[in-house]
């Protein structure tokens, strides 16, 4: 009898160990799955970001390269975005990639607006299959050169028509580019390490005034834009304007 009890006790302990082992294994499997999912998501995000900024195998821009937006204005009425770029670094710049963000929830801007540049020479990079803007072009001799023509200290004003661009827009992002030699060839490198991010001022909706007078022939009213409006031509001699905006004989 005692032996049977011991055997039952030993069997119970073995079952408990199996249950504990299964539970521990489930936890381990759960952690492994989380790690795998995180790794897969990381790969997906990385591949998606690669589609945002043109990738190149030609390294980074020279140290102390710098481009700055010194002013920015968005003309909502005419759908024109204007900003001023200055080379604040110690090396010349070739041009830039340009994007806007049409969703505040996005981490980065993805809408390419390079083809919306209003300058007839700046978008010349498209001739080379590059969706970017060339800086430093001489209007008197507008040749497309594979050189960094935007010198330190120089300033250029850039204008973009935003017609056809998804609205509203929230952020402007600029990625400078430079021409450089690589294995005896002239190549273009994107300066992702000195990307510029600037918020675009929001548009204030214009108030279109409406007539608040209706059939009133006298008195003053506030319209929907909180402007005071005089109704009608006013009352004649011996008349006064009542509360309904009509002229009444004072006699």
FENGI-V812738 format. One record per residue. N is the residue number from 1. RES is the residue in one letter. SS is DSSP state (H for helix, E for strand, C for the rest). Layout:
BEGIN
n->(N;N)
res->(RES;RES)
ss->(SS;SS)
END
This chain:
BEGIN
n->(1;2;3;4;5;6;7;8;9;10;11;12;13;14;15;16;17;18;19;20;21;22;23;24;25;26;27;28;29;30;31;32;33;34;35;36;37;38;39;40;41;42;43;44;45;46;47;48;49;50;51;52;53;54;55;56;57;58;59;60;61;62;63;64;65;66;67;68;69;70;71;72;73;74;75;76;77;78;79;80;81;82;83;84;85;86;87;88;89;90;91;92;93;94;95;96;97;98;99;100;101;102;103;104;105;106;107;108;109;110;111;112;113;114;115;116;117;118;119;120;121;122;123;124;125;126;127;128;129;130;131;132;133;134;135;136;137;138;139;140;141;142;143;144;145;146;147;148;149;150;151;152;153;154;155;156;157;158;159;160;161;162;163;164;165;166;167;168;169;170;171;172;173;174;175;176;177;178;179;180;181;182;183;184;185;186;187;188;189;190;191;192;193;194;195;196;197;198;199;200;201;202;203;204;205;206;207;208;209;210;211;212;213;214;215;216;217;218;219;220;221;222;223;224;225;226;227;228;229;230;231;232;233;234;235;236;237;238;239;240;241;242;243;244;245;246;247;248;249;250;251)
res->(X;X;X;X;X;X;X;X;X;X;X;X;X;X;X;X;X;X;X;X;X;X;X;X;X;X;X;X;X;X;X;X;X;X;X;X;X;X;X;X;X;X;X;X;X;X;X;X;X;X;X;X;X;X;X;X;X;X;X;X;X;X;X;X;X;X;X;X;X;X;X;X;X;X;X;X;X;X;X;X;X;X;X;X;X;X;X;X;X;X;X;X;X;X;X;X;X;X;X;X;X;X;X;X;X;X;X;X;X;X;X;X;X;X;X;X;X;X;X;X;X;X;X;X;X;X;X;X;X;X;X;X;X;X;X;X;X;X;X;X;X;X;X;X;X;X;X;X;X;X;X;X;X;X;X;X;X;X;X;X;X;X;X;X;X;X;X;X;X;X;X;X;X;X;X;X;X;X;X;X;X;X;X;X;X;X;X;X;X;X;X;X;X;X;X;X;X;X;X;X;X;X;X;X;X;X;X;X;X;X;X;X;X;X;X;X;X;X;X;X;X;X;X;X;X;X;X;X;X;X;X;X;X;X;X;X;X;X;X;X;X;X;X;X;X;X;X;X;X;X;X)
ss->(C;H;H;H;H;H;H;H;H;H;H;H;H;H;H;H;H;H;H;H;H;H;H;H;H;H;H;H;H;H;H;H;H;H;H;H;H;H;H;H;H;H;H;H;H;H;H;H;H;H;C;C;C;C;C;C;C;C;C;C;C;C;C;C;C;C;E;E;E;E;E;E;E;E;E;C;C;C;C;E;E;E;E;E;E;E;E;C;C;C;C;C;E;C;E;E;E;E;E;E;E;C;C;C;C;C;C;C;C;C;E;E;C;H;H;H;E;C;C;C;C;H;H;H;H;H;H;H;C;C;C;C;E;E;C;C;C;C;H;H;H;C;C;C;C;C;C;C;C;E;C;C;C;C;E;E;E;E;E;E;E;C;C;C;C;C;C;C;C;C;E;E;E;E;E;E;E;E;E;E;E;E;C;C;E;E;E;E;E;E;C;H;H;H;C;E;E;E;E;C;C;C;C;C;C;C;C;C;C;C;C;C;C;C;C;C;C;C;C;E;E;E;C;C;C;C;C;E;E;E;C;C;C;C;C;C;C;C;E;E;E;C;C;C;C;C;E;E;E;C;C)
END
